[in-house]
């Protein structure tokens, strides 16, 4: 949704500038996303497929690590 809003209204779109809860030194979207990578990809014109592909390695690592914690 954020990417669509950015793409449709690039000239008027603004990232929230005020602090997010207790974090004052980072963009609030970056805090929620856990990284600035997604924001930079959106600003750089990356497609949704490119953005999603960017987290596949970490997702695979997470899925591997979580297996030992699954009960069923």
mmJSON file of the N, C-alpha and C atoms, coordinates in Angstrom:
{"data_MODEL":{"atom_site":{
"group_PDB":["ATOM","ATOM","ATOM","ATOM","ATOM","ATOM","ATOM","ATOM","ATOM","ATOM","ATOM","ATOM","ATOM","ATOM","ATOM","ATOM","ATOM","ATOM","ATOM","ATOM","ATOM","ATOM","ATOM","ATOM","ATOM","ATOM","ATOM","ATOM","ATOM","ATOM","ATOM","ATOM","ATOM","ATOM","ATOM","ATOM","ATOM","ATOM","ATOM","ATOM","ATOM","ATOM","ATOM","ATOM","ATOM","ATOM","ATOM","ATOM","ATOM","ATOM","ATOM","ATOM","ATOM","ATOM","ATOM","ATOM","ATOM","ATOM","ATOM","ATOM","ATOM","ATOM","ATOM","ATOM","ATOM","ATOM","ATOM","ATOM","ATOM","ATOM","ATOM","ATOM","ATOM","ATOM","ATOM","ATOM","ATOM","ATOM","ATOM","ATOM","ATOM","ATOM","ATOM","ATOM","ATOM","ATOM","ATOM","ATOM","ATOM","ATOM","ATOM","ATOM","ATOM","ATOM","ATOM","ATOM","ATOM","ATOM","ATOM","ATOM","ATOM","ATOM","ATOM","ATOM","ATOM","ATOM","ATOM","ATOM","ATOM","ATOM","ATOM","ATOM","ATOM","ATOM","ATOM","ATOM","ATOM","ATOM","ATOM","ATOM","ATOM","ATOM","ATOM","ATOM","ATOM","ATOM","ATOM","ATOM","ATOM","ATOM","ATOM","ATOM","ATOM","ATOM","ATOM","ATOM","ATOM","ATOM","ATOM","ATOM","ATOM","ATOM","ATOM","ATOM","ATOM","ATOM","ATOM","ATOM","ATOM","ATOM","ATOM","ATOM","ATOM","ATOM","ATOM","ATOM","ATOM","ATOM","ATOM","ATOM","ATOM","ATOM","ATOM","ATOM","ATOM","ATOM","ATOM","ATOM","ATOM","ATOM","ATOM","ATOM","ATOM","ATOM","ATOM","ATOM","ATOM","ATOM","ATOM","ATOM","ATOM","ATOM","ATOM","ATOM","ATOM","ATOM","ATOM","ATOM","ATOM","ATOM","ATOM","ATOM","ATOM","ATOM","ATOM","ATOM","ATOM","ATOM","ATOM","ATOM","ATOM","ATOM","ATOM","ATOM","ATOM","ATOM","ATOM","ATOM","ATOM","ATOM","ATOM","ATOM","ATOM","ATOM","ATOM","ATOM"],
"id":[1,2,3,4,5,6,7,8,9,10,11,12,13,14,15,16,17,18,19,20,21,22,23,24,25,26,27,28,29,30,31,32,33,34,35,36,37,38,39,40,41,42,43,44,45,46,47,48,49,50,51,52,53,54,55,56,57,58,59,60,61,62,63,64,65,66,67,68,69,70,71,72,73,74,75,76,77,78,79,80,81,82,83,84,85,86,87,88,89,90,91,92,93,94,95,96,97,98,99,100,101,102,103,104,105,106,107,108,109,110,111,112,113,114,115,116,117,118,119,120,121,122,123,124,125,126,127,128,129,130,131,132,133,134,135,136,137,138,139,140,141,142,143,144,145,146,147,148,149,150,151,152,153,154,155,156,157,158,159,160,161,162,163,164,165,166,167,168,169,170,171,172,173,174,175,176,177,178,179,180,181,182,183,184,185,186,187,188,189,190,191,192,193,194,195,196,197,198,199,200,201,202,203,204,205,206,207,208,209,210,211,212,213,214,215,216],
"type_symbol":["N","C","C","N","C","C","N","C","C","N","C","C","N","C","C","N","C","C","N","C","C","N","C","C","N","C","C","N","C","C","N","C","C","N","C","C","N","C","C","N","C","C","N","C","C","N","C","C","N","C","C","N","C","C","N","C","C","N","C","C","N","C","C","N","C","C","N","C","C","N","C","C","N","C","C","N","C","C","N","C","C","N","C","C","N","C","C","N","C","C","N","C","C","N","C","C","N","C","C","N","C","C","N","C","C","N","C","C","N","C","C","N","C","C","N","C","C","N","C","C","N","C","C","N","C","C","N","C","C","N","C","C","N","C","C","N","C","C","N","C","C","N","C","C","N","C","C","N","C","C","N","C","C","N","C","C","N","C","C","N","C","C","N","C","C","N","C","C","N","C","C","N","C","C","N","C","C","N","C","C","N","C","C","N","C","C","N","C","C","N","C","C","N","C","C","N","C","C","N","C","C","N","C","C","N","C","C","N","C","C","N","C","C","N","C","C"],
"label_atom_id":["N","CA","C","N","CA","C","N","CA","C","N","CA","C","N","CA","C","N","CA","C","N","CA","C","N","CA","C","N","CA","C","N","CA","C","N","CA","C","N","CA","C","N","CA","C","N","CA","C","N","CA","C","N","CA","C","N","CA","C","N","CA","C","N","CA","C","N","CA","C","N","CA","C","N","CA","C","N","CA","C","N","CA","C","N","CA","C","N","CA","C","N","CA","C","N","CA","C","N","CA","C","N","CA","C","N","CA","C","N","CA","C","N","CA","C","N","CA","C","N","CA","C","N","CA","C","N","CA","C","N","CA","C","N","CA","C","N","CA","C","N","CA","C","N","CA","C","N","CA","C","N","CA","C","N","CA","C","N","CA","C","N","CA","C","N","CA","C","N","CA","C","N","CA","C","N","CA","C","N","CA","C","N","CA","C","N","CA","C","N","CA","C","N","CA","C","N","CA","C","N","CA","C","N","CA","C","N","CA","C","N","CA","C","N","CA","C","N","CA","C","N","CA","C","N","CA","C","N","CA","C","N","CA","C","N","CA","C","N","CA","C","N","CA","C","N","CA","C","N","CA","C"],
"label_alt_id":[null,null,null,null,null,null,null,null,null,null,null,null,null,null,null,null,null,null,null,null,null,null,null,null,null,null,null,null,null,null,null,null,null,null,null,null,null,null,null,null,null,null,null,null,null,null,null,null,null,null,null,null,null,null,null,null,null,null,null,null,null,null,null,null,null,null,null,null,null,null,null,null,null,null,null,null,null,null,null,null,null,null,null,null,null,null,null,null,null,null,null,null,null,null,null,null,null,null,null,null,null,null,null,null,null,null,null,null,null,null,null,null,null,null,null,null,null,null,null,null,null,null,null,null,null,null,null,null,null,null,null,null,null,null,null,null,null,null,null,null,null,null,null,null,null,null,null,null,null,null,null,null,null,null,null,null,null,null,null,null,null,null,null,null,null,null,null,null,null,null,null,null,null,null,null,null,null,null,null,null,null,null,null,null,null,null,null,null,null,null,null,null,null,null,null,null,null,null,null,null,null,null,null,null,null,null,null,null,null,null,null,null,null,null,null,null],
"label_comp_id":["UNK","UNK","UNK","UNK","UNK","UNK","UNK","UNK","UNK","UNK","UNK","UNK","UNK","UNK","UNK","UNK","UNK","UNK","UNK","UNK","UNK","UNK","UNK","UNK","UNK","UNK","UNK","UNK","UNK","UNK","UNK","UNK","UNK","UNK","UNK","UNK","UNK","UNK","UNK","UNK","UNK","UNK","UNK","UNK","UNK","UNK","UNK","UNK","UNK","UNK","UNK","UNK","UNK","UNK","UNK","UNK","UNK","UNK","UNK","UNK","UNK","UNK","UNK","UNK","UNK","UNK","UNK","UNK","UNK","UNK","UNK","UNK","UNK","UNK","UNK","UNK","UNK","UNK","UNK","UNK","UNK","UNK","UNK","UNK","UNK","UNK","UNK","UNK","UNK","UNK","UNK","UNK","UNK","UNK","UNK","UNK","UNK","UNK","UNK","UNK","UNK","UNK","UNK","UNK","UNK","UNK","UNK","UNK","UNK","UNK","UNK","UNK","UNK","UNK","UNK","UNK","UNK","UNK","UNK","UNK","UNK","UNK","UNK","UNK","UNK","UNK","UNK","UNK","UNK","UNK","UNK","UNK","UNK","UNK","UNK","UNK","UNK","UNK","UNK","UNK","UNK","UNK","UNK","UNK","UNK","UNK","UNK","UNK","UNK","UNK","UNK","UNK","UNK","UNK","UNK","UNK","UNK","UNK","UNK","UNK","UNK","UNK","UNK","UNK","UNK","UNK","UNK","UNK","UNK","UNK","UNK","UNK","UNK","UNK","UNK","UNK","UNK","UNK","UNK","UNK","UNK","UNK","UNK","UNK","UNK","UNK","UNK","UNK","UNK","UNK","UNK","UNK","UNK","UNK","UNK","UNK","UNK","UNK","UNK","UNK","UNK","UNK","UNK","UNK","UNK","UNK","UNK","UNK","UNK","UNK","UNK","UNK","UNK","UNK","UNK","UNK"],
"label_asym_id":["A","A","A","A","A","A","A","A","A","A","A","A","A","A","A","A","A","A","A","A","A","A","A","A","A","A","A","A","A","A","A","A","A","A","A","A","A","A","A","A","A","A","A","A","A","A","A","A","A","A","A","A","A","A","A","A","A","A","A","A","A","A","A","A","A","A","A","A","A","A","A","A","A","A","A","A","A","A","A","A","A","A","A","A","A","A","A","A","A","A","A","A","A","A","A","A","A","A","A","A","A","A","A","A","A","A","A","A","A","A","A","A","A","A","A","A","A","A","A","A","A","A","A","A","A","A","A","A","A","A","A","A","A","A","A","A","A","A","A","A","A","A","A","A","A","A","A","A","A","A","A","A","A","A","A","A","A","A","A","A","A","A","A","A","A","A","A","A","A","A","A","A","A","A","A","A","A","A","A","A","A","A","A","A","A","A","A","A","A","A","A","A","A","A","A","A","A","A","A","A","A","A","A","A","A","A","A","A","A","A","A","A","A","A","A","A"],
"label_entity_id":["1","1","1","1","1","1","1","1","1","1","1","1","1","1","1","1","1","1","1","1","1","1","1","1","1","1","1","1","1","1","1","1","1","1","1","1","1","1","1","1","1","1","1","1","1","1","1","1","1","1","1","1","1","1","1","1","1","1","1","1","1","1","1","1","1","1","1","1","1","1","1","1","1","1","1","1","1","1","1","1","1","1","1","1","1","1","1","1","1","1","1","1","1","1","1","1","1","1","1","1","1","1","1","1","1","1","1","1","1","1","1","1","1","1","1","1","1","1","1","1","1","1","1","1","1","1","1","1","1","1","1","1","1","1","1","1","1","1","1","1","1","1","1","1","1","1","1","1","1","1","1","1","1","1","1","1","1","1","1","1","1","1","1","1","1","1","1","1","1","1","1","1","1","1","1","1","1","1","1","1","1","1","1","1","1","1","1","1","1","1","1","1","1","1","1","1","1","1","1","1","1","1","1","1","1","1","1","1","1","1","1","1","1","1","1","1"],
"label_seq_id":[1,1,1,2,2,2,3,3,3,4,4,4,5,5,5,6,6,6,7,7,7,8,8,8,9,9,9,10,10,10,11,11,11,12,12,12,13,13,13,14,14,14,15,15,15,16,16,16,17,17,17,18,18,18,19,19,19,20,20,20,21,21,21,22,22,22,23,23,23,24,24,24,25,25,25,26,26,26,27,27,27,28,28,28,29,29,29,30,30,30,31,31,31,32,32,32,33,33,33,34,34,34,35,35,35,36,36,36,37,37,37,38,38,38,39,39,39,40,40,40,41,41,41,42,42,42,43,43,43,44,44,44,45,45,45,46,46,46,47,47,47,48,48,48,49,49,49,50,50,50,51,51,51,52,52,52,53,53,53,54,54,54,55,55,55,56,56,56,57,57,57,58,58,58,59,59,59,60,60,60,61,61,61,62,62,62,63,63,63,64,64,64,65,65,65,66,66,66,67,67,67,68,68,68,69,69,69,70,70,70,71,71,71,72,72,72],
"pdbx_PDB_ins_code":[null,null,null,null,null,null,null,null,null,null,null,null,null,null,null,null,null,null,null,null,null,null,null,null,null,null,null,null,null,null,null,null,null,null,null,null,null,null,null,null,null,null,null,null,null,null,null,null,null,null,null,null,null,null,null,null,null,null,null,null,null,null,null,null,null,null,null,null,null,null,null,null,null,null,null,null,null,null,null,null,null,null,null,null,null,null,null,null,null,null,null,null,null,null,null,null,null,null,null,null,null,null,null,null,null,null,null,null,null,null,null,null,null,null,null,null,null,null,null,null,null,null,null,null,null,null,null,null,null,null,null,null,null,null,null,null,null,null,null,null,null,null,null,null,null,null,null,null,null,null,null,null,null,null,null,null,null,null,null,null,null,null,null,null,null,null,null,null,null,null,null,null,null,null,null,null,null,null,null,null,null,null,null,null,null,null,null,null,null,null,null,null,null,null,null,null,null,null,null,null,null,null,null,null,null,null,null,null,null,null,null,null,null,null,null,null],
"Cartn_x":[0.819,0.0,0.869,1.939,2.821,3.466,3.924,4.537,3.544,2.316,1.292,1.042,0.913,0.719,1.917,3.108,4.318,4.326,4.031,4.052,2.991,1.811,0.726,0.907,1.486,1.547,2.966,3.934,5.346,5.622,5.012,5.279,4.791,3.776,3.189,3.458,3.993,4.219,5.337,5.123,6.156,6.204,7.414,7.589,7.392,6.815,6.623,7.993,8.105,9.393,9.557,8.455,8.569,8.922,9.357,9.808,8.694,9.102,8.171,8.407,7.45,7.517,8.819,9.764,10.985,12.208,12.037,13.164,13.178,14.217,14.292,15.28,16.155,17.22,16.994,15.804,15.517,14.148,13.994,12.7,11.701,10.515,9.524,9.2,9.144,8.89,10.02,11.241,12.39,12.311,11.838,11.705,10.673,9.543,8.478,8.912,9.631,10.09,11.281,11.985,13.169,14.43,14.32,15.46,15.1,16.115,15.854,15.823,16.127,16.226,14.92,13.796,12.51,12.162,12.364,12.097,12.967,14.228,15.142,14.763,14.273,13.819,12.592,11.66,10.461,10.869,11.74,12.204,12.965,13.636,14.419,13.622,12.319,11.463,11.461,11.919,11.914,10.481,10.323,8.999,8.698,7.431,7.063,7.798,7.96,8.674,10.128,10.762,12.147,12.238,11.283,11.271,11.092,10.139,9.899,11.104,11.739,12.923,14.043,14.07,15.114,15.081,13.967,13.923,13.849,13.959,13.828,14.939,16.178,17.273,17.038,16.686,16.416,15.206,14.198,13.015,13.369,14.196,14.633,15.412,16.292,17.059,16.13,15.15,14.191,13.409,12.922,12.148,12.973,14.245,15.124,15.31,15.582,15.809,14.563,13.413,12.192,11.738,12.2,11.768,11.951,13.054,13.323,12.382,11.662,10.738,9.283,9.016,7.647,7.293,6.132,5.707,4.991,4.317,3.535,3.913],
"Cartn_y":[-1.183,0.0,1.256,1.212,2.382,2.615,1.537,1.688,2.251,1.782,2.283,3.771,4.161,5.584,6.403,5.889,6.6,6.729,5.623,5.644,6.578,6.598,7.433,8.915,9.205,10.597,11.014,10.603,10.856,12.33,13.218,14.644,15.158,14.538,15.006,14.069,12.89,11.892,12.349,12.155,12.474,11.369,10.947,10.012,10.774,10.146,10.786,11.19,12.4,12.914,12.9,12.93,12.956,11.572,11.523,10.271,9.24,7.984,6.88,6.364,6.578,6.204,6.705,5.838,6.196,6.324,6.15,6.2,7.561,8.323,9.69,9.854,8.882,9.04,8.28,7.687,6.938,7.328,7.141,7.368,6.37,6.806,5.901,4.685,4.85,3.708,2.689,3.169,2.274,1.494,2.144,1.485,0.363,0.657,-0.339,-1.479,-1.137,-2.146,-2.942,-2.377,-3.038,-2.727,-1.933,-1.585,-0.389,0.259,1.341,0.824,-0.449,-1.042,-0.928,-1.214,-1.189,0.229,1.194,2.596,3.023,2.657,3.026,2.339,1.098,0.41,1.107,1.496,2.206,3.505,4.262,5.53,5.32,4.188,3.891,3.3,3.058,2.566,1.054,0.322,-1.142,-1.662,-2.754,-3.371,-4.135,-4.486,-5.287,-6.626,-7.209,-8.484,-8.331,-7.233,-6.987,-6.789,-6.072,-5.84,-7.162,-7.962,-9.26,-10.181,-10.177,-11.014,-10.633,-9.377,-8.891,-9.485,-10.064,-10.641,-12.169,-12.791,-14.243,-15.001,-14.536,-15.215,-15.221,-14.067,-13.988,-14.835,-14.872,-15.683,-17.17,-17.597,-18.994,-19.348,-18.456,-18.686,-18.774,-17.899,-17.918,-19.227,-19.639,-20.881,-22.086,-22.103,-23.191,-23.188,-22.023,-21.922,-22.238,-21.886,-22.076,-23.528,-24.352,-25.75,-26.458,-26.193,-26.895,-26.458,-25.365,-24.867,-25.272,-25.87,-26.263,-27.555,-27.587,-28.767,-29.777,-29.325,-30.23,-30.104],
"Cartn_z":[0.0,0.0,0.0,0.777,0.838,-0.522,-1.154,-2.476,-3.483,-3.459,-4.373,-4.133,-2.879,-2.561,-3.035,-2.806,-3.236,-4.763,-5.46,-6.93,-7.511,-6.899,-7.416,-7.103,-5.966,-5.491,-5.133,-5.933,-5.637,-5.34,-6.08,-5.894,-4.541,-3.983,-2.726,-1.554,-1.85,-0.807,0.123,1.412,2.405,3.442,3.771,4.868,6.161,7.152,8.446,8.997,9.461,9.915,11.437,12.153,13.613,14.133,15.368,15.968,16.037,15.962,16.164,17.575,18.429,19.836,20.459,20.707,21.431,20.524,19.218,18.287,17.602,17.85,17.343,16.193,15.986,15.005,13.703,13.536,12.316,11.774,10.475,9.842,10.426,10.807,11.399,10.521,9.212,8.329,8.432,8.553,8.693,10.005,11.059,12.358,12.253,11.667,11.536,10.615,9.555,8.599,9.125,10.072,10.603,9.827,8.787,7.946,7.068,6.54,5.584,4.144,3.979,2.643,1.858,2.482,1.769,1.336,2.222,1.861,0.688,0.729,-0.352,-1.663,-1.573,-2.783,-3.361,-2.509,-2.974,-3.648,-2.999,-3.569,-4.868,-4.991,-6.186,-7.332,-7.097,-8.163,-8.327,-7.33,-7.407,-7.493,-8.187,-8.289,-7.001,-6.814,-5.643,-5.653,-6.828,-6.942,-6.502,-6.863,-6.446,-4.94,-4.388,-2.944,-2.212,-2.653,-2.023,-2.163,-3.308,-3.525,-2.566,-2.161,-1.265,0.125,0.539,1.878,1.859,0.703,0.609,1.323,1.258,1.962,3.467,4.01,5.447,5.832,4.989,5.26,5.279,4.349,4.318,5.58,6.02,7.254,8.456,8.513,9.62,9.627,8.474,8.393,8.823,8.468,8.885,10.403,10.973,12.417,13.23,12.731,13.511,13.559,12.627,12.58,13.92,14.589,15.856,16.979,16.779,17.808,17.575,16.423,16.106,16.842,17.43,18.175,17.292,16.258,15.423,13.975],
"occupancy":[1.0,1.0,1.0,1.0,1.0,1.0,1.0,1.0,1.0,1.0,1.0,1.0,1.0,1.0,1.0,1.0,1.0,1.0,1.0,1.0,1.0,1.0,1.0,1.0,1.0,1.0,1.0,1.0,1.0,1.0,1.0,1.0,1.0,1.0,1.0,1.0,1.0,1.0,1.0,1.0,1.0,1.0,1.0,1.0,1.0,1.0,1.0,1.0,1.0,1.0,1.0,1.0,1.0,1.0,1.0,1.0,1.0,1.0,1.0,1.0,1.0,1.0,1.0,1.0,1.0,1.0,1.0,1.0,1.0,1.0,1.0,1.0,1.0,1.0,1.0,1.0,1.0,1.0,1.0,1.0,1.0,1.0,1.0,1.0,1.0,1.0,1.0,1.0,1.0,1.0,1.0,1.0,1.0,1.0,1.0,1.0,1.0,1.0,1.0,1.0,1.0,1.0,1.0,1.0,1.0,1.0,1.0,1.0,1.0,1.0,1.0,1.0,1.0,1.0,1.0,1.0,1.0,1.0,1.0,1.0,1.0,1.0,1.0,1.0,1.0,1.0,1.0,1.0,1.0,1.0,1.0,1.0,1.0,1.0,1.0,1.0,1.0,1.0,1.0,1.0,1.0,1.0,1.0,1.0,1.0,1.0,1.0,1.0,1.0,1.0,1.0,1.0,1.0,1.0,1.0,1.0,1.0,1.0,1.0,1.0,1.0,1.0,1.0,1.0,1.0,1.0,1.0,1.0,1.0,1.0,1.0,1.0,1.0,1.0,1.0,1.0,1.0,1.0,1.0,1.0,1.0,1.0,1.0,1.0,1.0,1.0,1.0,1.0,1.0,1.0,1.0,1.0,1.0,1.0,1.0,1.0,1.0,1.0,1.0,1.0,1.0,1.0,1.0,1.0,1.0,1.0,1.0,1.0,1.0,1.0,1.0,1.0,1.0,1.0,1.0,1.0],
"B_iso_or_equiv":[0.0,0.0,0.0,0.0,0.0,0.0,0.0,0.0,0.0,0.0,0.0,0.0,0.0,0.0,0.0,0.0,0.0,0.0,0.0,0.0,0.0,0.0,0.0,0.0,0.0,0.0,0.0,0.0,0.0,0.0,0.0,0.0,0.0,0.0,0.0,0.0,0.0,0.0,0.0,0.0,0.0,0.0,0.0,0.0,0.0,0.0,0.0,0.0,0.0,0.0,0.0,0.0,0.0,0.0,0.0,0.0,0.0,0.0,0.0,0.0,0.0,0.0,0.0,0.0,0.0,0.0,0.0,0.0,0.0,0.0,0.0,0.0,0.0,0.0,0.0,0.0,0.0,0.0,0.0,0.0,0.0,0.0,0.0,0.0,0.0,0.0,0.0,0.0,0.0,0.0,0.0,0.0,0.0,0.0,0.0,0.0,0.0,0.0,0.0,0.0,0.0,0.0,0.0,0.0,0.0,0.0,0.0,0.0,0.0,0.0,0.0,0.0,0.0,0.0,0.0,0.0,0.0,0.0,0.0,0.0,0.0,0.0,0.0,0.0,0.0,0.0,0.0,0.0,0.0,0.0,0.0,0.0,0.0,0.0,0.0,0.0,0.0,0.0,0.0,0.0,0.0,0.0,0.0,0.0,0.0,0.0,0.0,0.0,0.0,0.0,0.0,0.0,0.0,0.0,0.0,0.0,0.0,0.0,0.0,0.0,0.0,0.0,0.0,0.0,0.0,0.0,0.0,0.0,0.0,0.0,0.0,0.0,0.0,0.0,0.0,0.0,0.0,0.0,0.0,0.0,0.0,0.0,0.0,0.0,0.0,0.0,0.0,0.0,0.0,0.0,0.0,0.0,0.0,0.0,0.0,0.0,0.0,0.0,0.0,0.0,0.0,0.0,0.0,0.0,0.0,0.0,0.0,0.0,0.0,0.0,0.0,0.0,0.0,0.0,0.0,0.0],
"pdbx_formal_charge":[null,null,null,null,null,null,null,null,null,null,null,null,null,null,null,null,null,null,null,null,null,null,null,null,null,null,null,null,null,null,null,null,null,null,null,null,null,null,null,null,null,null,null,null,null,null,null,null,null,null,null,null,null,null,null,null,null,null,null,null,null,null,null,null,null,null,null,null,null,null,null,null,null,null,null,null,null,null,null,null,null,null,null,null,null,null,null,null,null,null,null,null,null,null,null,null,null,null,null,null,null,null,null,null,null,null,null,null,null,null,null,null,null,null,null,null,null,null,null,null,null,null,null,null,null,null,null,null,null,null,null,null,null,null,null,null,null,null,null,null,null,null,null,null,null,null,null,null,null,null,null,null,null,null,null,null,null,null,null,null,null,null,null,null,null,null,null,null,null,null,null,null,null,null,null,null,null,null,null,null,null,null,null,null,null,null,null,null,null,null,null,null,null,null,null,null,null,null,null,null,null,null,null,null,null,null,null,null,null,null,null,null,null,null,null,null],
"auth_seq_id":[1,1,1,2,2,2,3,3,3,4,4,4,5,5,5,6,6,6,7,7,7,8,8,8,9,9,9,10,10,10,11,11,11,12,12,12,13,13,13,14,14,14,15,15,15,16,16,16,17,17,17,18,18,18,19,19,19,20,20,20,21,21,21,22,22,22,23,23,23,24,24,24,25,25,25,26,26,26,27,27,27,28,28,28,29,29,29,30,30,30,31,31,31,32,32,32,33,33,33,34,34,34,35,35,35,36,36,36,37,37,37,38,38,38,39,39,39,40,40,40,41,41,41,42,42,42,43,43,43,44,44,44,45,45,45,46,46,46,47,47,47,48,48,48,49,49,49,50,50,50,51,51,51,52,52,52,53,53,53,54,54,54,55,55,55,56,56,56,57,57,57,58,58,58,59,59,59,60,60,60,61,61,61,62,62,62,63,63,63,64,64,64,65,65,65,66,66,66,67,67,67,68,68,68,69,69,69,70,70,70,71,71,71,72,72,72],
"auth_comp_id":["UNK","UNK","UNK","UNK","UNK","UNK","UNK","UNK","UNK","UNK","UNK","UNK","UNK","UNK","UNK","UNK","UNK","UNK","UNK","UNK","UNK","UNK","UNK","UNK","UNK","UNK","UNK","UNK","UNK","UNK","UNK","UNK","UNK","UNK","UNK","UNK","UNK","UNK","UNK","UNK","UNK","UNK","UNK","UNK","UNK","UNK","UNK","UNK","UNK","UNK","UNK","UNK","UNK","UNK","UNK","UNK","UNK","UNK","UNK","UNK","UNK","UNK","UNK","UNK","UNK","UNK","UNK","UNK","UNK","UNK","UNK","UNK","UNK","UNK","UNK","UNK","UNK","UNK","UNK","UNK","UNK","UNK","UNK","UNK","UNK","UNK","UNK","UNK","UNK","UNK","UNK","UNK","UNK","UNK","UNK","UNK","UNK","UNK","UNK","UNK","UNK","UNK","UNK","UNK","UNK","UNK","UNK","UNK","UNK","UNK","UNK","UNK","UNK","UNK","UNK","UNK","UNK","UNK","UNK","UNK","UNK","UNK","UNK","UNK","UNK","UNK","UNK","UNK","UNK","UNK","UNK","UNK","UNK","UNK","UNK","UNK","UNK","UNK","UNK","UNK","UNK","UNK","UNK","UNK","UNK","UNK","UNK","UNK","UNK","UNK","UNK","UNK","UNK","UNK","UNK","UNK","UNK","UNK","UNK","UNK","UNK","UNK","UNK","UNK","UNK","UNK","UNK","UNK","UNK","UNK","UNK","UNK","UNK","UNK","UNK","UNK","UNK","UNK","UNK","UNK","UNK","UNK","UNK","UNK","UNK","UNK","UNK","UNK","UNK","UNK","UNK","UNK","UNK","UNK","UNK","UNK","UNK","UNK","UNK","UNK","UNK","UNK","UNK","UNK","UNK","UNK","UNK","UNK","UNK","UNK","UNK","UNK","UNK","UNK","UNK","UNK"],
"auth_asym_id":["A","A","A","A","A","A","A","A","A","A","A","A","A","A","A","A","A","A","A","A","A","A","A","A","A","A","A","A","A","A","A","A","A","A","A","A","A","A","A","A","A","A","A","A","A","A","A","A","A","A","A","A","A","A","A","A","A","A","A","A","A","A","A","A","A","A","A","A","A","A","A","A","A","A","A","A","A","A","A","A","A","A","A","A","A","A","A","A","A","A","A","A","A","A","A","A","A","A","A","A","A","A","A","A","A","A","A","A","A","A","A","A","A","A","A","A","A","A","A","A","A","A","A","A","A","A","A","A","A","A","A","A","A","A","A","A","A","A","A","A","A","A","A","A","A","A","A","A","A","A","A","A","A","A","A","A","A","A","A","A","A","A","A","A","A","A","A","A","A","A","A","A","A","A","A","A","A","A","A","A","A","A","A","A","A","A","A","A","A","A","A","A","A","A","A","A","A","A","A","A","A","A","A","A","A","A","A","A","A","A","A","A","A","A","A","A"],
"auth_atom_id":["N","CA","C","N","CA","C","N","CA","C","N","CA","C","N","CA","C","N","CA","C","N","CA","C","N","CA","C","N","CA","C","N","CA","C","N","CA","C","N","CA","C","N","CA","C","N","CA","C","N","CA","C","N","CA","C","N","CA","C","N","CA","C","N","CA","C","N","CA","C","N","CA","C","N","CA","C","N","CA","C","N","CA","C","N","CA","C","N","CA","C","N","CA","C","N","CA","C","N","CA","C","N","CA","C","N","CA","C","N","CA","C","N","CA","C","N","CA","C","N","CA","C","N","CA","C","N","CA","C","N","CA","C","N","CA","C","N","CA","C","N","CA","C","N","CA","C","N","CA","C","N","CA","C","N","CA","C","N","CA","C","N","CA","C","N","CA","C","N","CA","C","N","CA","C","N","CA","C","N","CA","C","N","CA","C","N","CA","C","N","CA","C","N","CA","C","N","CA","C","N","CA","C","N","CA","C","N","CA","C","N","CA","C","N","CA","C","N","CA","C","N","CA","C","N","CA","C","N","CA","C","N","CA","C","N","CA","C","N","CA","C","N","CA","C","N","CA","C","N","CA","C"],
"pdbx_PDB_model_num":[1,1,1,1,1,1,1,1,1,1,1,1,1,1,1,1,1,1,1,1,1,1,1,1,1,1,1,1,1,1,1,1,1,1,1,1,1,1,1,1,1,1,1,1,1,1,1,1,1,1,1,1,1,1,1,1,1,1,1,1,1,1,1,1,1,1,1,1,1,1,1,1,1,1,1,1,1,1,1,1,1,1,1,1,1,1,1,1,1,1,1,1,1,1,1,1,1,1,1,1,1,1,1,1,1,1,1,1,1,1,1,1,1,1,1,1,1,1,1,1,1,1,1,1,1,1,1,1,1,1,1,1,1,1,1,1,1,1,1,1,1,1,1,1,1,1,1,1,1,1,1,1,1,1,1,1,1,1,1,1,1,1,1,1,1,1,1,1,1,1,1,1,1,1,1,1,1,1,1,1,1,1,1,1,1,1,1,1,1,1,1,1,1,1,1,1,1,1,1,1,1,1,1,1,1,1,1,1,1,1,1,1,1,1,1,1]
}}}
